[in-house]
Each structure stands twice: as structure tokens, then as C-alpha cells.
Amino acid sequence: MDETARSKRPTRPATTLVHGGTMRSQFGETSEALFLTQGFVYDTAEAAEARFKGEEPGFVYSRYSNPTTRMFEERMIALEGAGDARATASGMAAVWSALQCQLKAGDHVVSARALFGSCRYVVETVLGRAGIASTFVDGRDLDAWRAAVRPETKVFFAETPTNPTLELVDIAGISQLARDVGARVVIDNVFATPLLQKPLELGADVVVYSATKHIDGQGRCLGGVVLSSQEWVDEFLADFFRHTGPSLSPFNAWTFLKGLETLPLRVAQQTRSAAALADRLAELPGIARVLYPGRDDHPDAALARRQMKGGSTLLAFELQGGKEAAFRFANALEVIKISNNLGDSKSLVTHPATTTHKNLAPEVRAELGISDGLLRLSVGLEDEDDLLDDVTFATKAAAR
Ligand SMILES: *Cc1c(COP(=O)(O)O)cnc(C)c1O
């Protein structure tokens, strides 16, 4: 195997996403090879011994690492500017591993309260059962982060922009605070994508992705990835990952490698269409408010300009007329499909209050701004004018 994993001259993101991490076999294949193998054979018993001792490079077992999975990790490392990474079987496996591996009973986590439902469950319930306490704060309020810190606080956790209301957390702000108090920052960067926001450059210690979303980009495979410095991976993640086994399937890694090649094109197009849809919806009757980080009327528009390179491929909007109007709107859509996923080439609309966020208590939903009239829209790759027509027609249907 030709180990040209990291290119010598730095390349720009679009190039990195086509070539980064590629390792070619003796056949010199153009496209990345799919190594569907659990294990590896050794020429001699001495070679097996050396491999297990870590004295000789090479693969041992696909729960630890696999050539296709490693290519995906290396491509993500190059894109993110990280020191090392581990790819996981889902986004939630990435979130849980990133938190659990560096925490123990008695530690404390401060987390933004606006979280993907399963992330909240991991922090509150799974970590809670292991004796790791947590405090949830309004992620937009730096003073609230500061006030929640305890002597045993080890980790800050946030997602930005948040699901589903696209609120922003100031990554540089909480990272500075975390450094001052000796805590580490973990950012779930799914909504921003690795192209529109760089948490490690802003001071975060660990970045996690659900690769299920924009990285696949065509709604096929589940997966995730945890990225950080070499030191952090060596100290906390490497052995945890090796022995608990949240590993990504090589087949899914191969799908993500191909997904990454088109990520910049897709995110650019989807961001353009999302901005156009946000502007159109803001002008239509019956829409109470539009939440889009790229618009000047977004509550954190200045922060969005500072920490993001674009507005997002998602938007949220609230219909006057509550749940009934929101359902009439969703049911009238023809191009945009009703689904709970995001980052797909197909545009998808979600009613968070009755689906992704239905398990939250009504007061928590209210606190997070998830009203009964709120819809979240993940913008896909359809013709922008067809999408504009679809929402314009649905707004008329919702008003009836
Ligand atoms: C989807 C998602 C996850 C979980 O990812 P899976 O691949 O579904 O496990 C975590 N965080 C955010 C922000 C997500 O959107």
C-alpha cells in the first residue's frame, strides 16, 4: 500500500476533498478501494508480533482501523485541520465517545440546552447514570456558561447552529472561558458542515459530526467522526475506541469518501437555495418569522458573519396559525418531502414539535422557541425555482 495519506503541499478544501487521505493498493486504482475485511494476515509470526507491539505499521483488526475507514478519517483530518480522528458507526456514537472517553464519575459538564434530542439524552441520562453531572444553559449567554462552571467542570458541549431554531453559540467565546477554567470544548458541527465553520480554528478542542447528514449527502449511510489533536486522541479516545467498538463499517466509509468529493458543490448550492428560500418566505403572508443565520434579521447575525463562512443549508420558519397551518403547509408541498433527516440532496421539511422534539416537556420546547407553528427545512439540490414555487404554493394552502 502506497501511504500517500497526507499531501506534502497544503491544498484548498475542494482539492483536499477529492484527493486527501487516498491510499492506493498495488493495483493503482483511481477510485478509493473498498476493503471489506475484518482482519489482516501476516507473512510471519514475527511480523504479527511486531504489528501487535506497534513496532511495525499496518492494520490489525477492523474494529481498531481499516484502510478504507482510515482514508475517510485522513480526508476529514486534512479538511478540518485536526491532528487525528476516529470514524464511528453513527453521529451519536461519535458524540457519546467524544464525551464519555474523557469523563469519569464526579466530573461535571456544562452544555448548551438547545441540543439534538439524543445528544441531550446522552449528556443528561447516560452520563448522569455514570455519575457525571451536567448543567444546561442558554448557549447564547456567555455569562450563563461562566455561572455554571464548578471546580469539577471538565467539558463544555454545544451544537451551533442549533437544531431546529438555528441559534448560534459563540465558539471562540466559550473556548476562551473553557481555557480559563481548565475545561475542554466539544462542538457538534453537523448543522454548519466542515466547510462553513471551523471549530478547531475558533479554539474548540474536539469536533464531532454525524456523517449521515451532509457528508453522505444522499441519504444512504449512517456514520460519524470525532476529530481533535493527536494528543487528545492518544490520551482519551484511542484506547476507548479500540476496546468499546463504535467503529464505522468500511462500506459506509467508502460511501462517505465519495460523498466528500462533492461536498463543496453541494453545500454551496444548498446554501444559495436556502438563502433564497429564507428571503422568499420572509416576504410571504402568513409567515410569522424566518430563522436563517445568513439574514440580517437573525438575532445573532453579527456572530454568524464572524464565525461562519455562509448562512447554512437549513432554515426554520414559523407559521401564523400554529400546528394546523404548519401541517397544511407541509401537506401542500410537492417537491419538498416530509422527513426528519437533513443534509440530503432531497429537500426535507420537519415539524419538530410533533416529531424530533416531541419528547421534550412543553415548557422546555417553549424555552427553546419550538412553537407548534415552527417548521425546519433542510434544503436539497432541486432546481431553486422549483423550491421557491413549492413554498409559495404551500403558503397559500396554509392560509386557507
Ligand atoms: C443527526 C444528528 C446527530 C446524530 O447523528 P446520527 O448519525 O443520526 O446518529 C447528532 N447531532 C446532530 C446535530 C444531528 O443533526
The ligand as a Gaussian input file, in Angstrom:
#p B3LYP/6-31G(d) Opt

LIG

0 1
 C      -28.305000      13.727000      13.248000
 C      -27.544000      14.420000      14.296000
 C      -26.840000      13.697000      15.262000
 C      -26.858000      12.192000      15.323000
 O      -26.380000      11.594000      14.173000
 P      -26.775000      10.099000      13.707000
 O      -25.886000       9.856000      12.562000
 O      -28.230000      10.135000      13.370000
 O      -26.516000       9.202000      14.867000
 C      -26.138000      14.409000      16.220000
 N      -26.121000      15.759000      16.232000
 C      -26.799000      16.481000      15.316000
 C      -26.749000      17.963000      15.384000
 C      -27.525000      15.847000      14.314000
 O      -28.191000      16.576000      13.418000

